Amino acid sequence: MKMDENLHLLIVEESISDAESLANELRNSGHAIELAYAADLAAVESQISEHAPDIVIVGSGDNLPDAASITTTLERLGISAPVIAIGAEAPEDAVIEARKAGISALVSYDRPDHLPLVFKREAEIIALKTRLSAFTDTLQTSEKRAHALIENSSDAIAYIHDGMHVYANRPYLDLFDIDTSDDIDGLPVLDMISSDQRDKFRDFLKQLDNPGAQENSLDIDCINPNGEPFNSTMEFSPATMDGEACTQIIIRVNSGDNSELQKKIKSLSRQDMLTGLWNRQYFMKILEGQVGAGSSSKKQRALVYLTLDNFKIIREEAGIVASDLILCEIGNLLSRNIGEKDLLSRFGDYSFALLKQGTDMASLQATCQKLQEDIAGHTTEIDGRTFNMTASIGVCEINRHANDAQKIISFADMACEVARTSGGNQVHTHSTAVDDSIETDMEQDSDLIIRETIDNERFYLVYQPIVNLKGDKSEQYEILLRITDAGGNVILPGQFISIAERTGLAGEVDRWVINRAFETLQEYQQENEATFFIKITGASLADTGFVDWVGEKLKEYNLDGSAIVFEINERSALSNLIQATDFVGRMHEHGCRVALEHFGISEQAIQVMGRVPADIFKVDGSLIGEMSTNKDVQAKVRTFTEAIREKEAISIAECVDDAGVLALLWQSGFNSIQGFFVQEPVKELGFEFDSEIV
């Protein structure tokens, strides 16, 4: 239990009224409790499956199980709750026998004042255990954090116990030319000291053991790998290793000729201490120098900006130490996939920047695609749990349009944000025409770009089928927007819509999509029946006239509302719960259904489901992608699908890109799937829903 929670009390008595009477006595004594009642072992197990009790009270009666059998049941189920037995009498011999049977206390019905005292004692023990567990977890986390810092420290650090090494970090091993930590384990620290100064070292260690010792540093000569002495300062401090008391030593080399030391300091000032990659400051210095100097190479240069999509969630779940380990592993993975002349840095908390040298755009796209796939396929196991990451990658070509270091970083960052807001786990390349309009922040220019795009028919729709797993062959398509810039390059909607949302024109884009989708559906339904899923932005959700406009358009195109499903993003719904709830109700009046897309990415997903009466829930693709390798995600998704089924709503798995996850989706109870495994978005309707693809 948490320290601020009520105590969960299970009372085994002959009647609920008897249990309530006991519970009220305890409440009157000042205890905050939540009561569960059982009258037999089956009911006890049922109650435990609902919520593990903190304390169990067992009465006595002809039809009641005895306290010993309750204790045995708790042990079998792995529940450590104390059991308090109540008997007609509580003689000393019976109390002793009860304790031998694992029962915490035996009291009698004749002394009702005894039960509150025993209950108070057990509650205090539980509170102390809870605090101890929390302190232990904090200590372990702190020790892991400290160990990780020592591992990545540039200082030479070792731990000794009884004069023997029990641990040393890499700089310490390098200082004495020792290959592995196993080679130093058990090695006397005196072996590192010049022979003529070992007595001095022994005397210092003896005085260090005195409680009143004032000195904790020692200037002394150590021996380098060539057997030559070098002067150093050793700093000593008490420490623990695996719960055992020991002494930490930090060695700082003193040298009249400190050129090597200065080189090391200079190198370290350029590095990120956690990952060992170049740090942001050094990366920007190199980038500025290269951009300013220009390039004589015919090969192109580009900046790749990469951010980890789900890192915040993993850090909250796994803690700082584990998330630091994940960052190190991702840094190593990236390092293995770059060229000798490339420059890789840890640019932010969970973002990386890569200056790619001498490449062409086709090769660069292939490299970025491989990085994306390698990260998505990488699994980190920590304390028996597995974690998977995905990454959004933004690419900016360094050319005459992007010829300033800050601009290049900004463009690559914006492209990365487009990839992330478009669902993550993808690569997006900076488009000068659109990204420039974001950067200039000129609403009139942005308005002109959108209107020119519509007028010049640079919007178009693509269709992706949604296939039912239960045998229903009904045709369902999600309508997706695509845009091209003046050069004919395709721009993902996440990038373009960000302009529209900033300038208040997102609602107009929504209406363009709906008009075109309704027109297409009207033509298609002359020979076929189909349902269209249409995304809308937060602007339309907040537009009080939008629903009425949709009603008018349904009449204009002679469409039945049941053929339309409007999709709203979970984040939009979470930010506008009242509007989202009202929107669903009003759409139902027109016969339209509403889907909540990207469902499950927020911690409040279940709460949103309870508030917003959506008909369909599309579970986010980042979760679907992790199901094949992460059992925690499998359990999380199964929780969602069960809740959706209880709500009598429909569940759809987004971004199903390979067959490997199909069995899990089926077992999880999904109604339908959508993704590249079924078919990528295409310009024409006509998917064969009768085909056996799953």
C-alpha positions in Angstrom: 0.0 0.0 0.0 1.0 3.6 -0.4 1.5 5.7 2.7 -1.4 8.0 1.9 -3.9 5.3 1.1 -6.7 3.8 3.3 -6.0 0.4 4.7 -7.7 -2.4 2.8 -9.3 -4.7 5.4 -10.7 -8.1 4.7 -13.0 -9.4 7.4 -14.1 -13.1 7.4 -17.3 -13.3 9.5 -20.6 -15.1 9.4 -22.6 -12.0 8.3 -21.9 -8.7 6.6 -23.5 -7.0 9.5 -21.0 -8.6 11.9 -18.1 -7.4 9.6 -19.5 -3.9 9.4 -19.8 -3.8 13.2 -16.1 -4.7 13.6 -15.1 -2.2 10.9 -17.0 0.6 12.6 -15.2 -0.1 15.9 -11.9 0.3 14.1 -13.1 3.5 12.3 -14.2 4.9 15.6 -10.7 4.3 16.8 -9.3 6.6 14.1 -8.4 4.2 11.4 -9.2 4.9 7.7 -10.2 1.6 6.2 -11.9 0.1 3.1 -13.9 -3.0 4.0 -14.1 -6.2 2.0 -16.2 -9.1 3.3 -16.0 -12.9 2.9 -17.6 -15.9 4.6 -15.7 -18.8 3.1 -12.4 -19.6 1.4 -13.8 -19.2 -2.1 -15.0 -15.7 -1.2 -11.6 -14.9 0.4 -9.8 -15.8 -2.8 -12.3 -13.8 -4.9 -11.8 -10.7 -2.7 -8.0 -11.1 -2.9 -8.2 -11.3 -6.7 -10.0 -7.9 -6.6 -7.7 -6.2 -4.2 -4.9 -7.6 -2.0 -5.8 -6.8 1.7 -3.4 -5.1 4.0 -4.9 -6.8 7.1 -7.2 -9.8 7.5 -9.5 -10.3 10.5 -11.0 -13.8 10.9 -13.9 -14.4 13.3 -14.9 -17.8 14.7 -18.0 -19.7 13.9 -19.2 -23.2 13.0 -19.4 -22.3 9.2 -16.3 -20.1 9.0 -12.8 -21.2 7.9 -10.2 -21.1 10.7 -7.5 -18.4 10.8 -4.8 -21.0 10.1 -6.4 -22.0 6.8 -6.7 -18.3 5.9 -3.0 -17.8 6.6 -2.2 -20.8 4.4 -4.3 -19.4 1.6 -2.6 -16.0 1.8 0.9 -17.6 1.7 -0.1 -19.7 -1.4 -1.3 -16.5 -3.1 1.8 -14.6 -2.2 0.0 -12.1 0.1 1.9 -11.0 3.2 -1.0 -9.4 5.1 -1.1 -10.1 8.9 -4.0 -12.2 10.1 -5.8 -11.3 13.4 -8.0 -14.0 14.8 -11.0 -13.5 17.1 -12.1 -16.3 19.3 -14.6 -16.9 22.0 -11.6 -16.8 24.4 -7.9 -16.0 24.1 -6.0 -18.0 26.7 -2.2 -17.8 26.7 -1.7 -21.3 25.3 -4.0 -20.5 22.4 -2.2 -17.2 21.7 1.1 -19.1 21.5 -0.3 -21.8 19.2 -1.8 -19.1 17.0 1.6 -17.4 16.7 3.2 -20.7 15.7 0.6 -21.0 13.0 1.7 -17.7 11.5 -1.3 -15.7 12.9 -0.2 -12.2 14.1 -2.6 -12.0 17.1 -5.5 -13.8 18.8 -8.1 -11.7 20.6 -11.4 -12.6 22.1 -15.0 -11.3 21.5 -15.2 -10.7 25.3 -12.5 -8.0 25.1 -13.6 -5.6 22.3 -11.1 -3.0 23.5 -8.2 -5.4 22.6 -8.9 -5.6 18.8 -8.3 -1.8 18.2 -5.0 -2.0 20.0 -3.8 -5.0 18.1 -5.0 -3.4 14.8 -3.2 -0.2 15.6 0.1 -2.1 16.1 -0.3 -4.0 12.8 -1.2 -0.8 11.0 1.9 0.9 12.4 4.1 -2.1 11.3 2.6 -1.9 7.8 3.4 1.9 7.7 7.0 1.3 8.8 7.4 -1.5 6.2 6.0 0.8 3.5 8.4 3.6 4.5 11.3 1.1 4.7 10.5 -0.2 1.2 10.4 3.3 -0.2 13.7 4.2 1.5 15.3 1.0 0.2 14.1 1.7 -3.3 15.4 5.3 -3.1 18.8 4.0 -1.7 19.1 1.4 -4.5 18.2 4.0 -7.1 20.7 6.5 -5.6 23.4 3.8 -5.5 22.7 2.8 -9.1 22.8 6.5 -10.2 26.1 7.0 -8.3 27.6 3.9 -9.9 26.5 5.0 -13.3 28.1 8.4 -12.7 31.3 6.7 -11.5 31.3 4.4 -14.6 31.1 7.5 -16.9 33.4 9.7 -14.8 36.6 11.0 -16.4 38.4 10.6 -13.0 40.2 7.4 -12.0 38.1 5.9 -9.3 38.4 2.6 -7.4 36.9 1.0 -4.3 39.0 -1.0 -1.9 38.1 -3.2 1.0 40.8 -4.5 3.5 43.4 -3.1 1.2 42.1 -5.0 -1.9 40.5 -3.7 -5.0 36.8 -4.6 -5.3 36.0 -2.2 -8.2 37.6 0.2 -10.6 36.2 2.3 -13.4 37.7 2.6 -16.9 39.9 5.6 -16.4 41.5 3.9 -13.3 42.1 0.7 -15.3 43.6 2.7 -18.2 45.9 4.6 -15.8 47.5 1.3 -14.8 47.1 -0.5 -18.2 44.7 -3.1 -16.8 42.3 -4.7 -19.4 39.2 -5.6 -17.4 37.7 -5.0 -14.0 38.0 -8.8 -13.4 41.8 -8.4 -13.6 41.9 -5.9 -10.8 39.4 -7.6 -8.5 41.3 -8.7 -5.3 44.5 -7.0 -6.4 46.3 -5.2 -3.5 46.2 -1.4 -3.8 49.8 -1.4 -2.6 50.8 -2.9 -6.0 49.9 0.5 -7.5 52.2 2.4 -5.1 55.9 3.1 -5.6 57.9 0.6 -3.4 59.7 3.3 -1.5 56.4 5.0 -0.4 54.4 1.9 0.7 55.0 2.5 4.4 53.8 6.0 4.0 50.6 4.7 2.3 50.0 2.0 5.1 50.4 4.7 7.8 47.9 6.9 6.1 45.3 4.1 5.8 45.7 3.3 9.5 45.0 6.9 10.5 42.1 7.0 8.0 40.3 4.4 10.1 40.4 6.6 13.2 37.0 8.3 13.8 38.7 11.7 14.3 40.8 11.5 11.1 41.1 15.0 9.5 43.1 14.2 6.4 41.4 12.5 3.5 44.0 13.2 0.7 47.5 12.0 0.2 50.3 13.1 -2.2 52.1 9.9 -3.2 54.0 8.3 -6.1 52.2 5.6 -8.1 53.7 3.3 -10.7 52.8 3.5 -14.3 52.6 0.5 -16.7 56.3 1.0 -17.6 57.2 0.6 -13.9 58.0 4.3 -13.6 56.7 6.4 -10.7 54.4 9.3 -11.3 53.2 11.8 -8.7 49.5 11.8 -7.8 47.0 13.0 -5.2 44.8 10.3 -3.8 41.5 11.4 -2.3 39.8 8.9 0.1 36.1 8.8 1.3 33.9 6.1 2.9 31.6 4.2 0.6 29.6 1.0 0.2 29.7 -1.6 -2.5 27.0 -4.2 -2.7 26.0 -3.3 0.9 29.6 -3.7 2.2 31.5 -0.9 3.7 34.6 0.1 1.7 36.8 3.1 0.8 36.6 5.1 -2.4 39.8 6.3 -3.9 40.1 9.0 -6.6 43.5 9.4 -8.2 44.5 12.8 -9.7 47.8 12.8 -11.6 50.2 15.6 -10.8 52.6 16.4 -13.6 55.0 19.2 -14.3 54.6 18.5 -18.0 50.8 18.5 -18.1 50.3 18.6 -21.8 48.7 15.2 -21.9 46.4 16.2 -19.1 45.5 19.4 -20.9 44.7 17.4 -24.0 42.5 15.1 -21.9 40.7 18.0 -20.3 40.1 19.6 -23.7 38.7 16.4 -25.0 36.4 15.9 -22.1 35.1 19.4 -22.4 33.8 18.5 -25.8 32.1 15.3 -24.7 28.7 14.4 -23.3 29.6 12.7 -20.0 26.7 10.2 -20.2 27.0 8.8 -23.7 30.6 9.7 -24.6 29.4 11.4 -27.8 30.3 15.0 -28.7 28.3 17.5 -26.7 26.0 20.2 -28.1 28.5 23.1 -27.7 31.2 21.3 -29.6 28.8 20.2 -32.3 27.6 23.7 -32.9 31.1 25.0 -33.1 32.0 22.5 -35.8 28.8 23.0 -37.7 29.3 26.8 -37.7 32.8 26.4 -38.9 31.9 24.0 -41.7 28.9 26.1 -42.9 31.0 29.3 -42.8 33.8 27.7 -44.8 31.5 26.2 -47.4 32.2 23.0 -49.2 34.3 22.2 -52.3 32.9 18.7 -52.5 30.3 17.8 -55.1 28.8 15.6 -52.5 26.0 17.0 -50.3 26.0 17.6 -46.6 23.0 17.3 -44.4 22.0 17.6 -40.8 20.0 14.8 -39.2 18.0 15.6 -36.1 16.7 12.6 -34.1 14.4 12.6 -31.1 13.2 9.5 -29.1 9.4 9.4 -29.3 8.4 7.6 -26.1 11.4 8.5 -23.9 9.5 10.5 -21.3 7.1 7.7 -20.7 9.9 5.2 -20.3 11.8 7.5 -17.9 8.7 7.8 -15.8 8.2 4.0 -15.8 11.8 2.9 -15.5 13.5 5.7 -13.6 16.6 7.8 -14.2 19.2 5.1 -14.0 17.5 2.8 -16.5 16.7 5.7 -18.9 20.3 6.8 -18.8 21.3 3.2 -19.8 18.9 3.3 -22.7 20.4 6.7 -23.9 23.8 5.1 -23.8 22.7 2.1 -25.8 21.0 4.3 -28.4 24.2 6.5 -28.6 26.2 3.3 -29.2 23.8 2.1 -31.9 24.0 5.4 -33.7 27.8 5.5 -33.5 28.0 2.1 -35.2 26.0 3.4 -38.2 27.9 6.6 -39.2 30.9 7.3 -41.4 34.4 8.2 -40.2 33.9 11.9 -41.2 30.4 12.2 -39.8 29.9 14.1 -36.5 27.4 12.8 -34.0 26.3 14.5 -30.8 23.9 14.2 -28.0 22.2 17.5 -28.7 19.4 17.5 -26.0 18.1 15.5 -23.2 16.8 12.7 -25.5 17.8 14.1 -28.9 20.8 13.5 -31.2 22.2 15.5 -34.0 24.3 14.1 -36.9 26.3 16.1 -39.4 26.4 13.8 -42.4 29.4 14.5 -44.7 29.8 13.7 -48.4 26.5 12.1 -49.2 23.6 12.3 -51.7 20.0 12.5 -50.7 19.1 8.9 -51.7 21.9 7.5 -49.6 21.0 9.8 -46.8 17.4 8.7 -46.8 18.5 5.0 -46.8 20.8 5.8 -43.8 18.0 7.5 -41.9 15.6 4.7 -42.6 18.1 2.2 -41.3 18.6 4.3 -38.1 14.9 4.5 -37.6 14.4 0.7 -38.1 17.4 -0.2 -35.9 16.2 1.9 -33.0 12.6 0.5 -33.4 14.1 -3.0 -33.4 16.4 -2.4 -30.4 15.4 -3.9 -27.0 16.9 -2.9 -23.7 16.3 -5.3 -20.7 16.6 -3.9 -17.2 15.7 -5.8 -14.1 13.7 -8.3 -16.0 11.7 -5.7 -18.0 12.1 -4.9 -21.6 11.9 -1.5 -23.2 11.7 -0.5 -26.8 12.1 2.9 -28.4 11.0 4.6 -31.6 12.5 7.7 -33.1 11.3 10.6 -35.2 14.0 11.8 -37.6 14.2 15.2 -39.3 16.6 15.9 -42.2 17.8 19.2 -43.6 20.0 19.4 -46.6 22.8 22.1 -46.2 22.5 24.3 -49.3 22.0 27.9 -50.2 18.6 28.0 -48.6 20.0 26.5 -45.4 23.4 28.1 -45.0 23.4 29.2 -41.4 24.1 26.9 -38.5 21.1 28.0 -36.4 18.8 27.9 -39.4 20.0 24.4 -40.3 19.3 23.1 -36.7 15.9 24.9 -36.7 14.9 23.4 -40.0 16.0 19.9 -39.0 14.2 20.3 -35.7 11.0 21.4 -37.4 11.2 18.4 -39.8 11.7 16.1 -36.8 8.6 17.6 -35.2 6.6 17.0 -38.3 7.6 13.3 -38.2 6.7 13.1 -34.5 3.3 14.8 -34.8 2.5 12.7 -37.8 2.7 9.6 -35.5 6.4 9.2 -34.9 8.7 6.4 -35.9 9.3 8.0 -39.3 11.7 10.2 -41.3 10.7 13.6 -42.7 12.9 15.9 -44.9 12.7 19.6 -44.6 10.7 21.3 -47.3 11.9 24.9 -47.9 8.6 26.3 -49.1 6.5 25.2 -46.2 9.1 25.2 -43.3 10.2 28.7 -44.3 6.6 29.9 -43.9 6.6 28.5 -40.4 9.9 30.2 -39.6 8.8 33.6 -40.9 5.7 33.5 -38.7 3.8 35.8 -41.2 0.2 34.9 -41.1 -0.6 36.6 -44.3 2.0 34.6 -46.2 0.9 31.4 -44.6 -2.7 32.2 -45.5 -1.6 32.8 -49.1 0.3 29.4 -49.2 -2.8 27.5 -48.1 -5.2 29.3 -50.4 -2.8 28.9 -53.4 -2.5 25.2 -52.5 -6.3 24.8 -52.7 -6.7 26.9 -55.8 -3.9 25.1 -57.6 -5.3 21.7 -56.6 -2.1 20.8 -54.6 -4.3 19.1 -52.0 -5.3 15.5 -52.8 -6.8 12.6 -50.9 -5.4 9.1 -50.5 -7.3 6.1 -49.1 -6.1 3.3 -46.7 -8.4 0.3 -46.1 -9.4 -0.8 -42.6 -9.9 -4.6 -42.5 -12.2 -6.4 -40.1 -10.6 -9.4 -38.2 -14.0 -11.0 -37.4 -15.0 -11.9 -41.0 -17.1 -8.7 -41.8 -16.3 -7.8 -45.4 -17.7 -4.3 -45.2 -15.6 -1.7 -47.0 -14.0 0.9 -44.7 -11.4 3.5 -45.7 -9.5 6.1 -43.8 -9.2 9.4 -45.7 -5.7 10.9 -45.6 -4.6 14.3 -46.8 -1.6 14.8 -49.0 -0.1 18.1 -50.1 2.6 19.0 -52.7 4.7 22.1 -52.7 5.4 24.2 -55.7 8.2 21.8 -56.7 5.9 18.8 -56.6 7.4 17.4 -53.4 4.9 15.6 -51.2 4.5 17.3 -47.8 3.1 15.2 -44.9 0.0 16.8 -43.4 1.5 17.2 -39.9 3.9 19.8 -41.3 1.3 21.7 -43.3 -1.5 21.5 -40.7 0.9 23.0 -38.1 0.8 26.2 -40.2 -3.0 26.1 -40.6 -3.4 25.6 -36.8 -1.1 28.5 -36.1 -3.0 30.8 -38.4 -6.5 29.7 -37.6 -7.1 28.1 -41.0 -7.1 24.4 -39.9 -10.9 24.4 -39.9 -10.9 25.5 -43.5 -8.6 22.7 -44.5 -10.9 20.2 -42.6 -13.9 21.5 -44.6 -12.0 21.1 -47.9 -11.2 17.5 -47.0 -14.8 16.8 -46.0 -16.2 18.3 -49.1 -13.9 16.3 -51.3 -14.5 13.1 -49.3 -18.3 13.5 -49.4 -18.1 14.1 -53.2 -16.0 10.9 -53.7 -18.2 8.8 -51.4 -21.4 10.0 -53.3 -19.9 8.8 -56.6 -18.5 5.6 -55.1 -21.8 4.6 -53.5 -23.6 4.5 -56.8 -22.1 1.0 -57.1 -20.6 0.2 -53.7 -21.3 0.6 -50.0 -18.4 2.0 -48.0 -17.6 3.9 -44.7 -15.2 6.8 -44.7 -13.1 7.7 -41.6 -12.2 11.4 -41.7 -9.8 13.1 -39.4 -10.6 16.6 -38.0 -8.4 19.0 -36.1 -9.0 20.7 -32.8 -10.1 23.8 -34.7 -13.2 22.0 -36.0 -13.8 20.4 -32.5 -14.0 24.0 -31.1 -16.1 25.4 -34.0 -19.7 25.6 -32.7 -21.0 25.8 -36.3 -19.1 22.8 -37.6 -21.6 20.0 -36.7 -24.5 21.9 -38.3 -22.3 22.5 -41.4 -21.7 18.7 -41.6 -25.4 18.1 -41.4 -26.0 20.4 -44.3 -23.3 18.7 -46.4 -24.8 15.3 -45.7 -28.1 16.5 -47.1 -26.3 18.2 -50.1 -24.6 15.0 -51.1 -27.5 12.8 -50.1 -25.4 10.7 -47.7 -26.4 8.7 -44.7 -24.5 9.7 -41.6 -23.8 6.1 -40.8 -21.3 6.0 -43.7 -19.1 8.6 -41.9 -16.8 8.3 -39.0 -15.1 11.5 -37.7 -11.7 10.9 -36.0 -10.5 13.2 -33.2 -7.1 12.9 -31.6 -6.9 11.6 -28.0 -4.8 14.6 -27.1 -7.4 17.0 -28.5 -10.1 15.2 -26.6 -8.1 15.3 -23.4 -7.5 19.0 -23.8 -11.2 19.7 -24.7 -13.2 17.1 -22.8 -16.4 19.1 -22.6 -16.3 20.0 -26.3 -15.4 16.5 -27.3 -18.3 15.0 -25.3 -20.7 17.5 -26.8 -19.3 16.9 -30.3 -19.9 13.1 -30.1 -23.5 13.7 -28.9 -24.3 16.1 -31.7 -22.7 14.0 -34.4 -24.8 11.1 -33.2 -27.9 13.2 -34.0 -26.8 13.2 -37.6 -26.2 9.4 -37.6 -22.4 9.9 -37.7 -20.0 8.0 -35.5 -16.9 9.3 -33.8 -13.5 7.5 -33.4 -10.8 8.4 -30.9 -7.5 8.0 -32.8 -4.0 7.6 -31.3 -5.7 6.1 -28.3 -3.6 4.9 -25.4 -0.6 7.4 -25.6 -1.7 9.4 -22.6 -1.7 8.3 -19.0 -5.4 9.3 -18.8 -6.5 7.1 -21.7 -9.0 5.1 -19.7 -10.4 8.3 -18.1 -10.8 9.9 -21.5 -12.7 6.7 -22.6 -15.0 7.1 -19.6 -15.8 10.8 -20.4 -15.9 10.8 -24.2 -18.6 8.4 -25.6 -16.8 7.5 -28.8 -18.0 4.6 -30.9 -14.5 3.5 -32.1 -11.1 3.5 -30.5 -8.0 3.4 -32.7 -5.1 2.2 -30.5 -1.9 4.1 -31.3 0.6 2.6 -33.7 3.5 3.1 -31.2 1.9 0.6 -28.9 1.1 -1.8 -31.7 4.7 -1.7 -32.9 6.0 -2.7 -29.4 3.6 -5.6 -28.9 5.7 -8.3 -30.5 8.7 -7.6 -28.1 7.2 -6.1 -25.0 4.9 -8.1 -22.7 4.1 -5.0 -20.6 2.8 -3.3 -23.7 0.8 -6.4 -24.6 -0.8 -6.3 -21.2 -1.5 -2.6 -21.5 -3.1 -3.0 -24.9 -5.2 -6.0 -23.7 -6.5 -3.7 -20.9 -7.6 -1.2 -23.5 -9.3 -3.7 -25.7 -11.2 -5.3 -22.8 -12.3 -1.8 -21.7 -13.4 -1.0 -25.3 -15.3 -4.3 -25.5 -17.1 -3.6 -22.1 -18.0 -0.2 -23.5 -19.5 -2.1 -26.5 -17.3 0.0 -28.8 -15.1 -1.0 -31.7 -11.3 -1.4 -31.4 -8.9 -0.8 -34.4 -5.2 -1.4 -34.4 -3.3 1.4 -36.1 0.0 1.1 -38.1 0.0 -2.7 -38.5 3.1 -3.0 -40.8 3.9 -6.7 -40.6 2.3 -10.1 -40.1 4.3 -10.9 -37.0 1.9 -9.0 -34.7 -1.4 -10.4 -36.1 -1.7 -13.3 -33.7 -1.3 -11.0 -30.7 -3.8 -8.5 -32.1 -6.3 -11.4 -32.6 -5.7 -12.7 -29.1 -6.1 -9.1 -27.7 -9.6 -9.0 -29.2 -9.2 -6.2 -31.8 -12.1 -5.8 -34.2 -10.1 -4.4 -37.1 -6.6 -3.5 -38.3 -5.1 -0.7 -40.5 -1.6 -0.3 -41.8 1.0 -1.0 -44.5 0.6 -4.7 -44.0 -3.0 -4.4 -45.3 -2.1 -1.7 -47.9 -0.3 1.6 -48.0 -2.5 4.7 -48.7 -3.3 5.0 -52.4 -5.1 7.5 -54.6 -7.8 5.2 -55.9 -10.6 3.2 -54.1 -11.0 -0.4 -54.9 -9.3 -2.6 -52.3 -10.4 -6.3 -52.4 -12.1 -6.7 -49.0 -13.1 -10.2 -50.0 -9.4 -11.3 -50.2 -8.0 -13.4 -47.4 -5.2 -11.3 -46.1 -5.3 -12.3 -42.4 
